Amino acid sequence: MKCKRIAAMFATLAVSPAYADWVLDNDASRLSYVTTKANVAAEVKHFSQLTGEIGAGGSATVTIDLDSVDTAVEIRDGRMREILFETDEFPTATITAKIDPELLNSAAPGSISVVMAEAIVNLRGMDVSMTFEATVVRLDDQNLLVTATKPVIVNASQFGLLDGIEKLREIAGLPSISPAGPVSFVLKWSRQ
């Protein structure tokens, strides 16, 4: 049951914010990933715009605005949007799950739980089931913090991104760009 609680925090739901029990605080949240080029140079990147809701029925969502990719290099950000993510056609990625709302609301302030959860990640129109291990901290009656206990390894082939990675490699004149890398997250949720 705890797995379902966490999975919902990563989930995508078409719930109106007016009906959300919990809303993601973008300013206090972060989704980061690591890329490795030329087999030796690793770089941390992130998305700066995340939204999310957990509804009264336990459906939850995290939506990633792919145009908000931040690699610390403006021209590379543009290439990632256009060539890799193709944000004109696929502007967002979503993570979806369903939870038991009683589990979500029963944790006492100050409590800490480590849970495993299954979620569906939708990127470029492809749905992939992934397992997350997360630490959930109930900060107080109104706030939850969910963090990756360990990174999730995402492979570009799961989402049809290999051709885009190859094009980016050619443009940059690199011998290689790894098709797999770790993704981590810190998500702060506030009760509405």
Residue frames as a rotation matrix with the C-alpha (Angstrom) as fourth column:
MET 1
0.563 0.826 0.000 0.00
0.826 -0.563 0.000 0.00
0.000 0.000 -1.000 0.00
LYS 2
0.339 -0.503 -0.795 2.86
0.192 -0.791 0.581 2.40
-0.921 -0.349 -0.172 0.70
CYS 3
-0.653 -0.588 0.476 4.06
0.550 0.064 0.833 1.84
-0.520 0.806 0.282 -2.86
LYS 4
0.015 0.746 0.666 0.79
0.958 -0.202 0.205 3.15
0.287 0.634 -0.718 -4.19
ARG 5
0.707 0.240 -0.665 1.11
0.521 -0.813 0.260 6.24
-0.478 -0.531 -0.700 -2.00
ILE 6
-0.162 -0.863 -0.479 4.44
0.066 -0.494 0.867 7.17
-0.985 0.109 0.137 -3.53
ALA 7
-0.599 -0.062 0.798 3.50
0.759 0.273 0.591 6.23
-0.255 0.960 -0.117 -7.05
ALA 8
0.464 0.862 0.203 0.69
0.886 -0.451 -0.109 8.73
-0.002 0.230 -0.973 -6.94
MET 9
0.506 -0.315 -0.803 3.09
0.171 -0.876 0.452 11.48
-0.845 -0.366 -0.389 -6.10
PHE 10
-0.624 -0.779 -0.064 4.81
0.032 -0.107 0.994 10.85
-0.781 0.618 0.091 -9.40
ALA 11
-0.375 0.539 0.754 1.66
0.766 0.639 -0.075 10.49
-0.522 0.549 -0.652 -11.40
THR 12
-0.991 0.126 -0.033 -0.20
-0.117 -0.754 0.646 12.25
0.056 0.644 0.763 -14.15
LEU 13
-0.406 0.913 -0.040 -3.84
0.827 0.348 -0.442 13.09
-0.389 -0.213 -0.896 -13.74
ALA 14
-0.670 0.284 0.686 -6.24
0.319 -0.724 0.612 15.31
0.670 0.629 0.394 -15.58
VAL 15
0.060 0.652 -0.756 -7.66
0.998 -0.029 0.053 16.67
0.013 -0.758 -0.652 -12.35
SER 16
0.429 0.143 0.892 -8.68
0.255 -0.966 0.033 20.30
0.867 0.213 -0.451 -12.10
PRO 17
-0.661 -0.748 0.056 -6.53
0.181 -0.232 -0.956 22.14
0.728 -0.622 0.289 -9.53
ALA 18
-0.227 0.654 0.722 -9.77
-0.824 -0.524 0.216 23.06
0.519 -0.546 0.658 -7.76
TYR 19
0.802 0.589 -0.099 -10.21
-0.478 0.732 0.485 19.37
0.358 -0.341 0.869 -6.90
ALA 20
0.072 -0.867 -0.494 -6.60
0.077 0.498 -0.863 18.58
0.994 0.024 0.103 -6.03
ASP 21
0.918 0.146 -0.370 -5.85
0.355 0.116 0.928 17.62
0.178 -0.983 0.054 -2.44
TRP 22
0.302 -0.906 -0.296 -2.12
0.392 -0.165 0.905 18.26
-0.869 -0.390 0.306 -2.92
VAL 23
0.996 -0.053 0.079 -0.31
0.047 -0.444 -0.895 20.54
0.082 0.894 -0.440 -5.39
LEU 24
0.319 -0.948 0.013 3.35
0.947 0.318 -0.053 20.39
0.046 0.029 0.999 -6.38
ASP 25
0.797 -0.197 -0.571 5.43
0.016 -0.938 0.346 23.40
-0.604 -0.284 -0.745 -5.31
ASN 26
0.832 -0.459 0.311 7.58
0.421 0.158 -0.893 24.06
0.361 0.874 0.324 -8.41
ASP 27
0.553 -0.638 0.536 9.89
-0.547 -0.763 -0.345 26.50
0.629 -0.102 -0.771 -6.60
ALA 28
0.155 -0.465 0.871 10.84
-0.924 0.243 0.294 23.85
-0.349 -0.851 -0.393 -4.02
SER 29
0.685 0.156 0.712 10.97
0.017 0.973 -0.230 20.91
-0.728 0.170 0.664 -6.46
ARG 30
0.008 -0.741 -0.672 13.62
-0.930 -0.252 0.268 19.69
-0.368 0.622 -0.691 -8.92
LEU 31
0.838 0.082 0.539 13.95
0.111 0.942 -0.316 16.89
-0.534 0.325 0.781 -11.48
SER 32
0.262 -0.867 -0.424 17.58
-0.857 -0.411 0.311 16.40
-0.444 0.282 -0.851 -12.56
TYR 33
0.959 -0.049 0.278 19.38
0.152 0.919 -0.364 14.02
-0.238 0.391 0.889 -14.87
VAL 34
0.136 -0.981 -0.137 22.99
-0.390 -0.180 0.903 13.23
-0.911 -0.070 -0.407 -15.76
THR 35
0.994 0.034 -0.103 24.36
-0.109 0.351 -0.930 12.81
0.005 0.936 0.352 -19.28
THR 36
0.248 -0.953 0.172 27.78
0.029 0.185 0.982 11.43
-0.968 -0.238 0.074 -20.18
LYS 37
0.963 -0.004 -0.268 29.59
-0.265 -0.163 -0.950 12.44
-0.039 0.987 -0.159 -23.34
ALA 38
0.312 -0.885 -0.345 32.82
-0.636 0.076 -0.768 11.04
0.706 0.459 -0.539 -24.78
ASN 39
0.416 -0.002 -0.909 32.64
0.335 0.930 0.152 8.31
0.845 -0.368 0.388 -22.09
VAL 40
-0.381 -0.702 -0.602 34.27
0.836 0.016 -0.548 10.61
0.394 -0.712 0.580 -19.51
ALA 41
-0.965 0.000 0.262 32.44
-0.067 -0.967 -0.246 13.95
0.253 -0.255 0.933 -19.18
ALA 42
-0.307 0.888 -0.343 29.32
0.921 0.368 0.129 13.78
0.241 -0.276 -0.931 -17.01
GLU 43
-0.916 0.088 0.392 27.02
-0.107 -0.994 -0.027 16.80
0.387 -0.067 0.920 -16.70
VAL 44
-0.568 0.763 -0.310 24.00
0.693 0.240 -0.680 17.47
-0.444 -0.601 -0.665 -14.48
LYS 45
-0.870 0.411 0.274 20.97
-0.084 -0.671 0.737 19.01
0.486 0.618 0.618 -16.15
HIS 46
-0.720 0.670 -0.180 17.42
0.440 0.241 -0.865 19.71
-0.537 -0.702 -0.468 -14.99
PHE 47
-0.313 0.737 0.599 13.92
0.647 -0.296 0.702 20.90
0.695 0.608 -0.384 -15.89
SER 48
-0.984 -0.177 0.020 12.84
0.117 -0.722 -0.682 24.16
0.135 -0.669 0.731 -14.27
GLN 49
-0.450 0.887 0.103 9.06
-0.887 -0.458 0.065 23.86
0.105 -0.062 0.993 -14.74
LEU 50
-0.883 0.244 -0.401 7.15
0.267 0.964 -0.002 21.06
0.386 -0.109 -0.916 -13.04
THR 51
-0.317 0.834 0.452 3.48
-0.900 -0.415 0.133 20.92
0.298 -0.365 0.882 -12.16
GLY 52
-0.768 0.073 -0.636 1.60
0.104 0.995 -0.011 18.27
0.632 -0.074 -0.772 -10.28
GLU 53
-0.158 0.801 0.578 -1.55
-0.932 -0.315 0.180 17.38
0.326 -0.510 0.796 -8.42
ILE 54
-0.959 0.098 -0.264 -2.84
0.170 0.949 -0.265 14.60
0.225 -0.299 -0.927 -6.24
GLY 55
-0.385 0.901 0.200 -6.62
-0.473 -0.379 0.796 14.39
0.793 0.212 0.572 -6.40
ALA 56
-0.106 0.472 0.875 -9.11
-0.991 0.020 -0.131 13.50
-0.080 -0.881 0.466 -3.71
GLY 57
0.862 0.504 -0.050 -9.56
-0.506 0.852 -0.137 10.04
-0.026 0.143 0.989 -5.26
GLY 58
0.481 -0.759 0.438 -5.83
0.003 0.501 0.865 9.31
-0.877 -0.415 0.243 -5.15
SER 59
0.635 -0.301 0.711 -4.97
0.770 0.177 -0.613 10.02
0.059 0.937 0.344 -8.79
ALA 60
0.485 -0.572 -0.662 -1.76
0.132 -0.700 0.702 12.00
-0.864 -0.428 -0.264 -9.09
THR 61
0.792 -0.220 0.570 0.37
0.584 -0.005 -0.812 13.64
0.181 0.976 0.125 -11.72
VAL 62
0.103 -0.750 -0.654 3.71
0.157 -0.637 0.755 15.25
-0.982 -0.181 0.052 -12.31
THR 63
0.837 0.151 0.525 3.98
0.540 -0.083 -0.837 17.09
-0.083 0.985 -0.151 -15.62
ILE 64
-0.075 -0.949 -0.307 7.38
0.536 -0.298 0.790 18.18
-0.841 -0.106 0.531 -16.92
ASP 65
0.891 0.257 -0.374 7.52
-0.123 -0.657 -0.744 21.15
-0.437 0.709 -0.554 -19.28
LEU 66
0.466 -0.746 0.475 10.18
0.804 0.582 0.126 19.91
-0.371 0.323 0.871 -21.72
ASP 67
0.548 -0.253 0.798 10.79
0.409 -0.751 -0.519 23.46
0.730 0.611 -0.308 -22.98
SER 68
0.868 -0.188 0.460 12.17
-0.469 -0.616 0.633 24.20
0.164 -0.765 -0.622 -19.51
VAL 69
0.722 -0.676 -0.149 15.21
0.679 0.733 -0.038 21.94
0.134 -0.074 0.988 -20.05
ASP 70
0.854 -0.495 0.160 18.26
-0.517 -0.841 0.162 23.64
0.054 -0.221 -0.974 -18.54
THR 71
0.761 -0.643 -0.094 21.68
0.608 0.755 -0.243 22.34
0.227 0.128 0.965 -19.54
ALA 72
0.446 -0.538 -0.715 23.49
0.343 -0.635 0.692 25.58
-0.827 -0.554 -0.099 -18.61
VAL 73
-0.796 -0.605 -0.039 24.23
0.181 -0.299 0.937 26.15
-0.578 0.738 0.347 -22.33
GLU 74
-0.114 0.865 -0.489 21.55
-0.438 -0.486 -0.757 28.10
-0.892 0.128 0.434 -24.20
ILE 75
-0.201 0.015 -0.980 22.30
-0.977 0.077 0.201 26.76
0.078 0.997 -0.001 -27.68
ARG 76
-0.945 -0.149 -0.292 22.29
-0.126 0.988 -0.094 23.20
0.302 -0.052 -0.952 -26.33
ASP 77
-0.598 0.800 0.047 18.93
0.003 0.061 -0.998 23.85
-0.802 -0.597 -0.039 -24.63
GLY 78
0.047 0.615 -0.787 17.49
-0.838 -0.405 -0.367 24.84
-0.544 0.676 0.496 -28.00
ARG 79
-0.477 -0.297 -0.828 18.90
-0.752 0.625 0.209 21.74
0.456 0.722 -0.521 -29.69
MET 80
-0.983 0.159 0.089 17.50
0.069 0.780 -0.622 19.52
-0.168 -0.605 -0.778 -26.93
ARG 81
-0.252 0.948 -0.195 14.04
-0.294 -0.267 -0.918 21.07
-0.922 -0.174 0.345 -27.41
GLU 82
0.205 0.350 -0.914 14.09
-0.928 -0.228 -0.296 20.87
-0.312 0.909 0.278 -31.21
ILE 83
-0.220 -0.437 -0.872 16.05
-0.794 0.600 -0.101 17.70
0.567 0.670 -0.479 -31.98
LEU 84
-0.952 -0.246 -0.184 15.73
-0.102 0.818 -0.566 15.43
0.290 -0.520 -0.803 -28.95
PHE 85
-0.714 0.699 -0.042 12.40
0.225 0.173 -0.959 16.18
-0.663 -0.694 -0.281 -27.29
GLU 86
-0.793 0.416 0.445 10.68
0.416 -0.163 0.895 17.71
0.445 0.895 -0.044 -30.35
THR 87
-0.749 0.439 -0.496 8.70
0.432 -0.244 -0.868 20.01
-0.503 -0.864 -0.007 -28.07
ASP 88
-0.729 0.553 -0.403 6.62
-0.683 -0.625 0.377 21.46
-0.043 0.551 0.834 -30.88
GLU 89
-0.175 0.648 -0.741 4.92
-0.412 0.636 0.653 18.06
0.894 0.419 0.156 -31.08
PHE 90
0.309 0.179 -0.934 5.59
0.639 0.688 0.344 16.73
0.704 -0.703 0.098 -27.55
PRO 91
0.144 -0.276 0.950 5.70
-0.291 -0.930 -0.225 19.72
0.946 -0.244 -0.214 -25.16
THR 92
0.185 -0.017 0.983 5.43
-0.981 -0.071 0.183 17.75
0.067 -0.997 -0.030 -21.91
ALA 93
-0.528 -0.212 -0.822 6.31
-0.063 0.975 -0.211 14.47
0.847 -0.060 -0.528 -20.25
THR 94
0.226 0.668 0.709 4.11
-0.857 -0.210 0.471 13.07
0.463 -0.714 0.525 -17.51
ILE 95
-0.864 -0.375 -0.336 4.43
-0.124 0.806 -0.579 10.59
0.488 -0.459 -0.742 -14.67
THR 96
-0.059 0.981 0.183 1.19
-0.798 -0.156 0.583 8.94
0.600 -0.111 0.792 -13.51
ALA 97
-0.850 -0.082 -0.521 -0.07
0.170 0.892 -0.418 6.67
0.499 -0.444 -0.745 -10.74
LYS 98
0.229 0.928 0.295 -3.03
-0.347 -0.205 0.915 6.05
0.909 -0.312 0.275 -8.43
ILE 99
-0.830 -0.545 -0.115 -2.86
-0.042 0.266 -0.963 5.86
0.556 -0.795 -0.243 -4.65
ASP 100
0.084 0.781 -0.619 -5.05
0.864 0.252 0.435 5.17
0.496 -0.571 -0.654 -1.67
PRO 101
0.096 -0.057 0.994 -5.77
-0.058 -0.997 -0.051 8.70
0.994 -0.053 -0.099 -0.36
GLU 102
0.960 0.253 0.124 -5.99
-0.143 0.056 0.988 7.42
0.243 -0.966 0.090 3.21
LEU 103
0.498 -0.853 -0.156 -2.37
0.866 0.478 0.149 6.27
-0.053 -0.209 0.977 3.01
LEU 104
-0.138 -0.543 0.829 -1.31
0.600 -0.711 -0.366 9.67
0.788 0.447 0.424 1.78
ASN 105
0.182 0.344 0.921 -3.05
-0.343 -0.856 0.388 11.49
0.922 -0.386 -0.038 4.62
SER 106
0.892 0.314 -0.325 -2.24
0.138 0.494 0.858 9.13
0.430 -0.811 0.397 7.50
ALA 107
0.013 -0.970 -0.241 1.46
0.768 0.164 -0.619 9.89
0.640 -0.177 0.747 7.97
ALA 108
0.719 0.196 -0.667 2.20
0.653 -0.518 0.552 11.90
-0.237 -0.833 -0.501 11.12
PRO 109
0.867 -0.448 0.217 4.21
-0.324 -0.838 -0.439 15.15
0.379 0.310 -0.872 10.89
GLY 110
0.205 -0.899 0.388 7.90
-0.941 -0.073 0.330 14.33
-0.268 -0.433 -0.861 11.11
SER 111
0.512 0.020 0.859 7.47
-0.064 0.998 0.015 10.78
-0.857 -0.063 0.512 9.83
ILE 112
-0.158 -0.641 -0.752 9.84
-0.943 -0.127 0.306 9.34
-0.292 0.757 -0.584 7.24
SER 113
0.535 0.336 0.775 9.14
-0.097 0.936 -0.339 6.36
-0.840 0.106 0.533 4.96
VAL 114
-0.581 -0.638 -0.505 11.14
-0.678 0.037 0.734 4.69
-0.450 0.769 -0.454 2.23
VAL 115
0.295 0.801 0.521 8.94
-0.163 0.579 -0.799 3.07
-0.942 0.151 0.301 -0.41
MET 116
-0.881 -0.387 0.274 9.10
0.173 0.277 0.945 1.40
-0.441 0.880 -0.177 -3.80
ALA 117
0.089 0.952 -0.293 6.55
-0.138 -0.279 -0.950 2.49
-0.986 0.125 0.106 -6.38
GLU 118
-0.487 -0.092 0.869 5.51
0.801 0.349 0.486 1.73
-0.348 0.933 -0.097 -9.93
ALA 119
0.077 0.504 -0.860 4.58
-0.101 -0.854 -0.510 4.63
-0.992 0.127 -0.015 -12.18
ILE 120
0.381 0.075 0.922 3.90
0.884 0.263 -0.387 5.19
-0.271 0.962 0.034 -15.87
VAL 121
-0.259 -0.527 -0.809 6.18
0.072 -0.846 0.528 7.69
-0.963 0.078 0.257 -17.59
ASN 122
0.600 0.453 0.659 4.84
0.719 0.055 -0.693 9.18
-0.350 0.890 -0.292 -20.83
LEU 123
-0.044 -0.669 -0.742 7.44
-0.172 -0.727 0.665 10.86
-0.984 0.156 -0.083 -23.02
ARG 124
-0.709 -0.206 -0.674 7.05
-0.654 -0.165 0.738 11.52
-0.263 0.965 -0.017 -26.77
GLY 125
0.134 0.912 -0.388 3.76
-0.962 0.213 0.169 9.60
0.237 0.351 0.906 -26.72
MET 126
-0.100 -0.239 -0.966 5.34
-0.102 0.968 -0.229 6.43
0.990 0.075 -0.121 -25.33
ASP 127
0.632 0.369 0.682 4.26
-0.722 -0.040 0.691 4.94
0.282 -0.929 0.241 -21.99
VAL 128
-0.146 -0.737 -0.660 6.94
-0.083 0.674 -0.734 3.13
0.986 -0.052 -0.160 -19.99
SER 129
0.911 0.403 -0.085 6.46
0.010 0.184 0.983 1.53
0.412 -0.896 0.163 -16.57
MET 130
-0.136 -0.984 0.118 9.27
-0.099 -0.105 -0.990 2.38
0.986 -0.147 -0.083 -14.15
THR 131
0.550 0.214 -0.808 10.05
0.725 0.358 0.588 1.57
0.415 -0.909 0.042 -10.55
PHE 132
0.122 -0.450 0.884 10.99
-0.287 -0.869 -0.403 4.39
0.950 -0.204 -0.235 -8.17
GLU 133
0.072 -0.104 -0.992 12.49
0.934 0.356 0.030 4.15
0.350 -0.929 0.123 -4.70
ALA 134
-0.074 0.014 0.997 11.66
0.039 -0.999 0.017 7.28
0.996 0.041 0.073 -2.76
THR 135
-0.708 -0.104 -0.699 11.85
0.702 0.004 -0.712 8.75
0.077 -0.995 0.071 0.71
VAL 136
0.084 0.819 0.567 8.68
0.360 -0.555 0.749 10.49
0.929 0.141 -0.342 1.87
VAL 137
-0.810 -0.328 -0.486 8.97
0.576 -0.290 -0.764 13.02
0.109 -0.899 0.424 4.68
ARG 138
0.361 0.919 0.156 5.83
0.767 -0.388 0.511 14.52
0.531 -0.065 -0.845 6.21
LEU 139
-0.579 -0.683 0.446 7.17
0.369 -0.707 -0.603 17.99
0.727 -0.185 0.661 7.00
ASP 140
-0.902 0.428 0.056 4.00
-0.250 -0.413 -0.876 19.13
-0.352 -0.804 0.479 8.78
ASP 141
-0.183 0.920 0.347 0.21
0.257 0.385 -0.886 18.90
-0.949 -0.073 -0.306 8.36
GLN 142
0.674 0.545 -0.498 0.33
-0.211 -0.504 -0.837 20.83
-0.708 0.670 -0.225 5.08
ASN 143
0.433 -0.620 -0.655 3.56
-0.900 -0.257 -0.351 19.69
0.049 0.741 -0.669 3.37
LEU 144
0.802 -0.252 0.542 5.22
0.162 0.964 0.209 16.51
-0.575 -0.080 0.814 2.09
LEU 145
0.184 -0.797 -0.575 8.69
-0.932 -0.328 0.156 16.09
-0.313 0.507 -0.803 0.65
VAL 146
0.858 0.066 0.509 9.36
0.082 0.962 -0.262 13.18
-0.507 0.266 0.820 -1.74
THR 147
0.265 -0.853 -0.450 12.96
-0.908 -0.378 0.180 12.55
-0.324 0.361 -0.875 -2.81
ALA 148
0.639 -0.166 -0.751 14.68
-0.364 0.795 -0.486 9.86
0.677 0.584 0.448 -4.85
THR 149
0.809 -0.400 0.430 16.32
-0.278 0.385 0.880 7.44
-0.518 -0.832 0.200 -2.44
LYS 150
-0.317 -0.883 0.345 18.41
0.262 0.269 0.927 6.33
-0.912 0.384 0.146 -5.39
PRO 151
-0.441 0.130 -0.888 18.43
-0.734 -0.622 0.274 7.57
-0.516 0.773 0.369 -9.00
VAL 152
0.526 0.617 0.585 16.27
0.041 0.669 -0.743 5.93
-0.849 0.415 0.327 -11.65
ILE 153
-0.664 -0.748 0.003 18.20
-0.009 0.011 1.000 4.84
-0.748 0.664 -0.014 -14.74
VAL 154
0.542 0.820 -0.186 16.39
-0.144 -0.127 -0.981 5.95
-0.828 0.558 0.049 -17.89
ASN 155
-0.501 -0.666 0.552 17.39
0.442 0.351 0.825 4.57
-0.744 0.658 0.118 -21.28
ALA 156
-0.493 0.246 -0.834 16.74
-0.593 -0.797 0.116 6.76
-0.636 0.552 0.539 -24.33
SER 157
-0.946 0.108 -0.305 15.76
-0.184 0.595 0.782 3.71
0.266 0.796 -0.543 -26.38
GLN 158
-0.650 0.740 -0.173 12.64
0.675 0.457 -0.579 3.28
-0.350 -0.493 -0.797 -24.21
PHE 159
0.186 0.722 -0.667 11.28
0.300 -0.688 -0.661 6.58
-0.936 -0.077 -0.345 -25.54
GLY 160
0.597 0.062 0.800 12.53
0.795 0.090 -0.600 6.58
-0.109 0.994 0.005 -29.13
LEU 161
0.904 -0.244 -0.351 15.27
-0.164 -0.956 0.244 9.12
-0.395 -0.163 -0.904 -28.42
LEU 162
0.253 -0.893 0.372 18.28
0.524 0.449 0.723 7.33
-0.813 0.012 0.582 -29.94
ASP 163
0.219 -0.153 0.964 18.06
0.946 -0.211 -0.248 9.09
0.241 0.965 0.098 -33.32
GLY 164
0.891 0.162 0.423 17.91
0.080 -0.976 0.204 12.48
0.446 -0.148 -0.883 -31.58
ILE 165
0.731 -0.682 0.020 20.92
-0.057 -0.031 0.998 11.63
-0.680 -0.731 -0.062 -29.43
GLU 166
0.109 -0.700 0.706 22.86
0.865 0.417 0.280 10.58
-0.490 0.580 0.651 -32.54
LYS 167
0.477 0.115 0.871 22.02
0.667 -0.693 -0.274 13.89
0.572 0.712 -0.407 -34.26
LEU 168
0.977 -0.130 0.170 23.14
-0.209 -0.748 0.630 15.84
0.045 -0.651 -0.758 -31.18
ARG 169
0.481 -0.844 0.238 26.37
0.335 0.427 0.840 13.81
-0.810 -0.324 0.488 -31.07
GLU 170
0.133 -0.411 0.902 27.09
0.991 0.056 -0.120 14.64
-0.001 0.910 0.414 -34.72
ILE 171
0.736 0.211 0.643 26.37
0.301 -0.953 -0.033 18.36
0.606 0.218 -0.765 -34.28
ALA 172
0.903 -0.377 0.204 28.64
-0.368 -0.440 0.819 18.55
-0.219 -0.815 -0.537 -31.23
GLY 173
0.381 -0.793 -0.476 31.39
-0.582 0.194 -0.790 16.49
0.718 0.577 -0.388 -32.90
LEU 174
0.095 -0.286 0.953 31.53
-0.951 0.258 0.172 14.04
-0.295 -0.923 -0.247 -30.00
PRO 175
-0.781 -0.393 -0.484 32.69
-0.524 0.835 0.167 10.43
0.339 0.384 -0.859 -30.16
SER 176
-0.515 0.640 -0.570 29.71
0.577 0.751 0.323 9.36
0.635 -0.163 -0.755 -28.00
ILE 177
-0.478 0.484 0.733 26.79
-0.804 -0.577 -0.143 10.41
0.354 -0.658 0.665 -25.84
SER 178
-0.993 0.079 0.089 25.53
0.027 0.878 -0.477 7.76
-0.116 -0.471 -0.874 -23.44
PRO 179
-0.494 0.869 -0.042 21.96
-0.156 -0.041 0.987 6.64
0.856 0.494 0.156 -24.20
ALA 180
0.412 0.614 -0.673 21.25
0.590 0.383 0.711 5.93
0.694 -0.690 -0.205 -20.52
GLY 181
-0.615 -0.640 0.461 21.59
0.029 -0.602 -0.798 8.03
0.788 -0.477 0.389 -17.41
PRO 182
-0.562 0.361 -0.744 20.39
0.826 0.294 -0.482 8.54
0.044 -0.885 -0.464 -13.86
VAL 183
-0.202 0.610 0.766 17.40
0.011 -0.781 0.625 10.73
0.979 0.134 0.151 -13.03
SER 184
-0.659 0.027 -0.752 16.75
0.745 0.163 -0.647 12.06
0.105 -0.986 -0.127 -9.52
PHE 185
-0.096 0.733 0.674 14.05
0.238 -0.640 0.730 14.24
0.966 0.231 -0.113 -8.01
VAL 186
-0.875 0.097 -0.474 12.99
0.443 -0.235 -0.865 16.32
-0.195 -0.967 0.163 -5.03
LEU 187
-0.436 0.815 0.381 9.24
0.278 -0.281 0.919 17.02
0.856 0.506 -0.104 -5.01
LYS 188
-0.967 0.178 -0.182 7.52
0.119 -0.315 -0.942 19.20
-0.225 -0.932 0.283 -2.42
TRP 189
-0.424 0.901 0.093 3.75
0.518 0.157 0.841 18.83
0.743 0.405 -0.533 -2.14
SER 190
-0.975 0.177 0.133 1.42
-0.217 -0.643 -0.735 21.25
-0.045 -0.745 0.665 -0.34
ARG 191
-0.536 0.844 0.007 -2.08
0.812 0.518 -0.268 20.42
-0.230 -0.138 -0.963 0.84
GLN 192
-0.808 0.336 0.485 -4.83
0.038 -0.791 0.611 22.56
0.588 0.512 0.626 -0.66
